[in-house]
């Protein structure tokens, strides 16, 4: 599954807001340097998906979350498997 993320690094509060089924807006405290913000975005997406979108009956857990494009941009495409 692919999702689109609009990221804001260096925010005062962390937040994950789901705008549509495949579009998120994420704010992270980490700065946009040395890949710190990207790593935190991956952790937040993985936690959000496993807590909110997880199918409780099948017990599926999404562990493979990676940035497909937008490593140096606020607009990112993330793959979740």
Steps between C-alpha positions, in 0.01 A plus 500: 500500500628846415413817689580865439646701786543873544769539766596788725832467682600704805145538633426567867255207524496167321177411323364260240186613319330278245343724236373224269550124481842541342607855596656602832642817651776439754686739728817383676729669752821377336683732262520429128868410511700176517181303414360558852157622390459219243580233761245647742236522225546129426455412869187717532341358183573141607347559844197682357427233241544211744278666763227645280488321165598152615252222432448358850355171377788404274764633739697654214783724617670742263876495564640602163462877468734688268517828315471440125546859386541841657801443723600866471150642461205566733277303260572129530366171372526218753463127439338287773514120488 
